[in-house]
Amino acid sequence: AILQKKAERDGLSRQVNLNNDMLTLIAECHPGNVRELEGALNKVVATALLEGGQWDMARLQRMLGTHVGRQSLN
């Protein structure tokens, strides 16, 4: 919920096409405090803006270094 509100407030979801599953994955990878969550989100957004292209769950998992067995809704 924290990441969803920040993404909506800052317009990040539209800039890099982050969906709820992606935000959940970021939160699961960084279960610490709010600053860590926001830092992880900022890292994902910055990387997405620099690299461009279409982002999906597989690309996000590679960036975060995770192998979570979740299905993408894309």
N, CA, C and O atoms as a GROMACS GRO file, in nm:
protein
  296
    1ALA      N    1   0.082  -0.119   0.000
    1ALA     CA    2   0.000   0.000   0.000
    1ALA      C    3   0.087   0.126   0.000
    1ALA      O    4   0.053   0.225  -0.064
    2ILE      N    5   0.200   0.121   0.072
    2ILE     CA    6   0.290   0.235   0.078
    2ILE      C    7   0.344   0.267  -0.061
    2ILE      O    8   0.345   0.383  -0.104
    3LEU      N    9   0.389   0.163  -0.131
    3LEU     CA   10   0.445   0.185  -0.265
    3LEU      C   11   0.338   0.231  -0.364
    3LEU      O   12   0.364   0.314  -0.450
    4GLN      N   13   0.217   0.176  -0.351
    4GLN     CA   14   0.109   0.217  -0.441
    4GLN      C   15   0.078   0.365  -0.424
    4GLN      O   16   0.062   0.436  -0.523
    5LYS      N   17   0.070   0.411  -0.300
    5LYS     CA   18   0.041   0.552  -0.276
    5LYS      C   19   0.153   0.642  -0.328
    5LYS      O   20   0.126   0.746  -0.388
    6LYS      N   21   0.278   0.602  -0.305
    6LYS     CA   22   0.391   0.682  -0.353
    6LYS      C   23   0.393   0.685  -0.505
    6LYS      O   24   0.414   0.790  -0.566
    7ALA      N   25   0.371   0.570  -0.567
    7ALA     CA   26   0.372   0.563  -0.713
    7ALA      C   27   0.260   0.649  -0.773
    7ALA      O   28   0.281   0.717  -0.873
    8GLU      N   29   0.142   0.644  -0.712
    8GLU     CA   30   0.031   0.726  -0.759
    8GLU      C   31   0.058   0.875  -0.737
    8GLU      O   32   0.036   0.957  -0.826
    9ARG      N   33   0.106   0.908  -0.618
    9ARG     CA   34   0.131   1.048  -0.583
    9ARG      C   35   0.235   1.110  -0.675
    9ARG      O   36   0.220   1.225  -0.718
   10ASP      N   37   0.340   1.034  -0.705
   10ASP     CA   38   0.449   1.088  -0.787
   10ASP      C   39   0.433   1.059  -0.936
   10ASP      O   40   0.517   1.099  -1.016
   11GLY      N   41   0.326   0.989  -0.973
   11GLY     CA   42   0.303   0.957  -1.114
   11GLY      C   43   0.400   0.854  -1.169
   11GLY      O   44   0.422   0.848  -1.290
   12LEU      N   45   0.459   0.773  -1.081
   12LEU     CA   46   0.561   0.679  -1.124
   12LEU      C   47   0.504   0.561  -1.201
   12LEU      O   48   0.568   0.511  -1.294
   13SER      N   49   0.386   0.517  -1.164
   13SER     CA   50   0.327   0.402  -1.232
   13SER      C   51   0.310   0.428  -1.381
   13SER      O   52   0.332   0.339  -1.464
   14ARG      N   53   0.272   0.549  -1.415
   14ARG     CA   54   0.253   0.583  -1.557
   14ARG      C   55   0.386   0.600  -1.628
   14ARG      O   56   0.398   0.564  -1.745
   15GLN      N   57   0.486   0.654  -1.560
   15GLN     CA   58   0.615   0.679  -1.624
   15GLN      C   59   0.684   0.550  -1.667
   15GLN      O   60   0.743   0.545  -1.775
   16VAL      N   61   0.676   0.448  -1.585
   16VAL     CA   62   0.748   0.324  -1.616
   16VAL      C   63   0.657   0.203  -1.622
   16VAL      O   64   0.704   0.089  -1.626
   17ASN      N   65   0.526   0.226  -1.623
   17ASN     CA   66   0.428   0.119  -1.640
   17ASN      C   67   0.440   0.011  -1.533
   17ASN      O   68   0.447  -0.108  -1.564
   18LEU      N   69   0.441   0.051  -1.406
   18LEU     CA   70   0.444  -0.044  -1.295
   18LEU      C   71   0.302  -0.082  -1.257
   18LEU      O   72   0.216   0.005  -1.239
   19ASN      N   73   0.276  -0.211  -1.246
   19ASN     CA   74   0.144  -0.256  -1.203
   19ASN      C   75   0.150  -0.301  -1.057
   19ASN      O   76   0.257  -0.300  -0.996
   20ASN      N   77   0.037  -0.341  -1.003
   20ASN     CA   78   0.030  -0.380  -0.862
   20ASN      C   79   0.119  -0.500  -0.830
   20ASN      O   80   0.179  -0.505  -0.723
   21ASP      N   81   0.127  -0.597  -0.922
   21ASP     CA   82   0.212  -0.713  -0.900
   21ASP      C   83   0.359  -0.673  -0.889
   21ASP      O   84   0.433  -0.727  -0.807
   22MET      N   85   0.400  -0.577  -0.970
   22MET     CA   86   0.538  -0.530  -0.966
   22MET      C   87   0.568  -0.459  -0.835
   22MET      O   88   0.673  -0.479  -0.775
   23LEU      N   89   0.474  -0.376  -0.791
   23LEU     CA   90   0.493  -0.306  -0.664
   23LEU      C   91   0.497  -0.405  -0.548
   23LEU      O   92   0.573  -0.386  -0.453
   24THR      N   93   0.416  -0.510  -0.556
   24THR     CA   94   0.417  -0.613  -0.452
   24THR      C   95   0.551  -0.686  -0.450
   24THR      O   96   0.604  -0.714  -0.342
   25LEU      N   97   0.606  -0.715  -0.566
   25LEU     CA   98   0.736  -0.782  -0.573
   25LEU      C   99   0.845  -0.696  -0.509
   25LEU      O  100   0.929  -0.746  -0.434
   26ILE      N  101   0.844  -0.567  -0.538
   26ILE     CA  102   0.942  -0.476  -0.478
   26ILE      C  103   0.928  -0.478  -0.327
   26ILE      O  104   1.027  -0.484  -0.254
   27ALA      N  105   0.804  -0.474  -0.278
   27ALA     CA  106   0.780  -0.474  -0.134
   27ALA      C  107   0.825  -0.605  -0.071
   27ALA      O  108   0.879  -0.604   0.040
   28GLU      N  109   0.804  -0.717  -0.139
   28GLU     CA  110   0.844  -0.847  -0.085
   28GLU      C  111   0.996  -0.860  -0.079
   28GLU      O  112   1.050  -0.927   0.009
   29CYS      N  113   1.065  -0.796  -0.173
   29CYS     CA  114   1.212  -0.804  -0.175
   29CYS      C  115   1.275  -0.710  -0.073
   29CYS      O  116   1.392  -0.729  -0.037
   30HIS      N  117   1.202  -0.612  -0.027
   30HIS     CA  118   1.254  -0.513   0.068
   30HIS      C  119   1.154  -0.496   0.183
   30HIS      O  120   1.087  -0.393   0.193
   31PRO      N  121   1.145  -0.598   0.270
   31PRO     CA  122   1.044  -0.592   0.375
   31PRO      C  123   1.082  -0.505   0.495
   31PRO      O  124   1.016  -0.509   0.598
   32GLY      N  125   1.187  -0.427   0.481
   32GLY     CA  126   1.233  -0.344   0.591
   32GLY      C  127   1.144  -0.223   0.614
   32GLY      O  128   1.022  -0.232   0.606
   33ASN      N  129   1.206  -0.114   0.643
   33ASN     CA  130   1.130   0.008   0.676
   33ASN      C  131   1.085   0.084   0.551
   33ASN      O  132   1.117   0.046   0.438
   34VAL      N  133   1.012   0.190   0.574
   34VAL     CA  134   0.954   0.268   0.465
   34VAL      C  135   1.063   0.330   0.376
   34VAL      O  136   1.048   0.335   0.254
   35ARG      N  137   1.171   0.375   0.436
   35ARG     CA  138   1.278   0.436   0.355
   35ARG      C  139   1.340   0.335   0.260
   35ARG      O  140   1.372   0.368   0.146
   36GLU      N  141   1.358   0.210   0.306
   36GLU     CA  142   1.412   0.107   0.218
   36GLU      C  143   1.316   0.078   0.103
   36GLU      O  144   1.358   0.060  -0.011
   37LEU      N  145   1.187   0.074   0.133
   37LEU     CA  146   1.087   0.052   0.028
   37LEU      C  147   1.091   0.164  -0.076
   37LEU      O  148   1.094   0.138  -0.196
   38GLU      N  149   1.091   0.287  -0.029
   38GLU     CA  150   1.094   0.400  -0.122
   38GLU      C  151   1.224   0.404  -0.200
   38GLU      O  152   1.224   0.438  -0.318
   39GLY      N  153   1.335   0.368  -0.137
   39GLY     CA  154   1.463   0.363  -0.207
   39GLY      C  155   1.462   0.257  -0.316
   39GLY      O  156   1.514   0.280  -0.426
   40ALA      N  157   1.404   0.141  -0.287
   40ALA     CA  158   1.395   0.035  -0.387
   40ALA      C  159   1.308   0.079  -0.504
   40ALA      O  160   1.342   0.054  -0.620
   41LEU      N  161   1.197   0.144  -0.474
   41LEU     CA  162   1.109   0.193  -0.580
   41LEU      C  163   1.181   0.298  -0.664
   41LEU      O  164   1.172   0.295  -0.787
   42ASN      N  165   1.251   0.388  -0.600
   42ASN     CA  166   1.326   0.491  -0.674
   42ASN      C  167   1.432   0.428  -0.764
   42ASN      O  168   1.455   0.475  -0.875
   43LYS      N  169   1.498   0.323  -0.715
   43LYS     CA  170   1.600   0.254  -0.795
   43LYS      C  171   1.537   0.190  -0.918
   43LYS      O  172   1.592   0.200  -1.028
   44VAL      N  173   1.423   0.126  -0.900
   44VAL     CA  174   1.355   0.062  -1.013
   44VAL      C  175   1.312   0.167  -1.115
   44VAL      O  176   1.332   0.149  -1.235
   45VAL      N  177   1.254   0.276  -1.068
   45VAL     CA  178   1.208   0.381  -1.158
   45VAL      C  179   1.326   0.444  -1.233
   45VAL      O  180   1.318   0.464  -1.355
   46ALA      N  181   1.433   0.474  -1.163
   46ALA     CA  182   1.551   0.535  -1.227
   46ALA      C  183   1.608   0.441  -1.333
   46ALA      O  184   1.642   0.485  -1.443
   47THR      N  185   1.620   0.314  -1.299
   47THR     CA  186   1.673   0.217  -1.395
   47THR      C  187   1.580   0.205  -1.516
   47THR      O  188   1.627   0.200  -1.630
   48ALA      N  189   1.451   0.200  -1.491
   48ALA     CA  190   1.355   0.189  -1.600
   48ALA      C  191   1.362   0.310  -1.693
   48ALA      O  192   1.357   0.295  -1.815
   49LEU      N  193   1.374   0.429  -1.635
   49LEU     CA  194   1.381   0.549  -1.718
   49LEU      C  195   1.510   0.556  -1.798
   49LEU      O  196   1.510   0.601  -1.912
   50LEU      N  197   1.620   0.510  -1.739
   50LEU     CA  198   1.748   0.512  -1.810
   50LEU      C  199   1.755   0.407  -1.920
   50LEU      O  200   1.804   0.434  -2.030
   51GLU      N  201   1.705   0.287  -1.891
   51GLU     CA  202   1.714   0.177  -1.986
   51GLU      C  203   1.602   0.180  -2.089
   51GLU      O  204   1.620   0.133  -2.202
   52GLY      N  205   1.489   0.234  -2.050
   52GLY     CA  206   1.375   0.238  -2.142
   52GLY      C  207   1.321   0.100  -2.170
   52GLY      O  208   1.353   0.004  -2.100
   53GLY      N  209   1.241   0.090  -2.272
   53GLY     CA  210   1.183  -0.038  -2.308
   53GLY      C  211   1.064  -0.075  -2.222
   53GLY      O  212   1.029  -0.003  -2.130
   54GLN      N  213   1.004  -0.187  -2.254
   54GLN     CA  214   0.887  -0.235  -2.182
   54GLN      C  215   0.930  -0.314  -2.059
   54GLN      O  216   1.014  -0.404  -2.069
   55TRP      N  217   0.873  -0.283  -1.944
   55TRP     CA  218   0.906  -0.354  -1.821
   55TRP      C  219   0.798  -0.456  -1.791
   55TRP      O  220   0.679  -0.428  -1.804
   56ASP      N  221   0.842  -0.575  -1.751
   56ASP     CA  222   0.750  -0.679  -1.710
   56ASP      C  223   0.807  -0.745  -1.584
   56ASP      O  224   0.913  -0.706  -1.536
   57MET      N  225   0.737  -0.844  -1.532
   57MET     CA  226   0.779  -0.909  -1.407
   57MET      C  227   0.916  -0.975  -1.421
   57MET      O  228   0.997  -0.968  -1.329
   58ALA      N  229   0.942  -1.038  -1.534
   58ALA     CA  230   1.070  -1.107  -1.553
   58ALA      C  231   1.186  -1.008  -1.549
   58ALA      O  232   1.288  -1.034  -1.486
   59ARG      N  233   1.170  -0.896  -1.615
   59ARG     CA  234   1.275  -0.794  -1.616
   59ARG      C  235   1.295  -0.736  -1.477
   59ARG      O  236   1.408  -0.711  -1.435
   60LEU      N  237   1.186  -0.713  -1.405
   60LEU     CA  238   1.195  -0.661  -1.270
   60LEU      C  239   1.264  -0.761  -1.177
   60LEU      O  240   1.346  -0.723  -1.094
   61GLN      N  241   1.230  -0.888  -1.191
   61GLN     CA  242   1.294  -0.992  -1.111
   61GLN      C  243   1.444  -0.997  -1.136
   61GLN      O  244   1.522  -1.011  -1.042
   62ARG      N  245   1.484  -0.986  -1.261
   62ARG     CA  246   1.628  -0.985  -1.294
   62ARG      C  247   1.696  -0.865  -1.230
   62ARG      O  248   1.805  -0.878  -1.174
   63MET      N  249   1.632  -0.750  -1.236
   63MET     CA  250   1.691  -0.631  -1.179
   63MET      C  251   1.705  -0.642  -1.027
   63MET      O  252   1.806  -0.601  -0.969
   64LEU      N  253   1.603  -0.698  -0.963
   64LEU     CA  254   1.606  -0.712  -0.818
   64LEU      C  255   1.685  -0.834  -0.772
   64LEU      O  256   1.713  -0.849  -0.654
   65GLY      N  257   1.721  -0.921  -0.867
   65GLY     CA  258   1.796  -1.040  -0.832
   65GLY      C  259   1.711  -1.143  -0.761
   65GLY      O  260   1.759  -1.212  -0.671
   66THR      N  261   1.586  -1.155  -0.801
   66THR     CA  262   1.496  -1.249  -0.737
   66THR      C  263   1.454  -1.358  -0.833
   66THR      O  264   1.466  -1.344  -0.955
   67HIS      N  265   1.407  -1.464  -0.777
   67HIS     CA  266   1.354  -1.575  -0.856
   67HIS      C  267   1.221  -1.616  -0.796
   67HIS      O  268   1.197  -1.734  -0.769
   68VAL      N  269   1.135  -1.519  -0.777
   68VAL     CA  270   1.006  -1.544  -0.716
   68VAL      C  271   0.915  -1.608  -0.819
   68VAL      O  272   0.908  -1.561  -0.932
   69GLY      N  273   0.847  -1.713  -0.782
   69GLY     CA  274   0.760  -1.784  -0.874
   69GLY      C  275   0.623  -1.723  -0.884
   69GLY      O  276   0.524  -1.788  -0.851
   70ARG      N  277   0.614  -1.598  -0.927
   70ARG     CA  278   0.486  -1.530  -0.942
   70ARG      C  279   0.452  -1.520  -1.090
   70ARG      O  280   0.542  -1.513  -1.175
   71GLN      N  281   0.325  -1.520  -1.120
   71GLN     CA  282   0.282  -1.502  -1.258
   71GLN      C  283   0.249  -1.357  -1.283
   71GLN      O  284   0.188  -1.290  -1.199
   72SER      N  285   0.288  -1.309  -1.397
   72SER     CA  286   0.257  -1.174  -1.436
   72SER      C  287   0.117  -1.167  -1.494
   72SER      O  288   0.071  -1.260  -1.559
   73LEU      N  289   0.050  -1.055  -1.470
   73LEU     CA  290  -0.082  -1.035  -1.529
   73LEU      C  291  -0.074  -0.965  -1.662
   73LEU      O  292  -0.176  -0.935  -1.723
   74ASN      N  293   0.050  -0.938  -1.708
   74ASN     CA  294   0.069  -0.868  -1.836
   74ASN      C  295   0.037  -0.959  -1.951
   74ASN      O  296   0.047  -0.918  -2.066
   0.00000   0.00000   0.00000
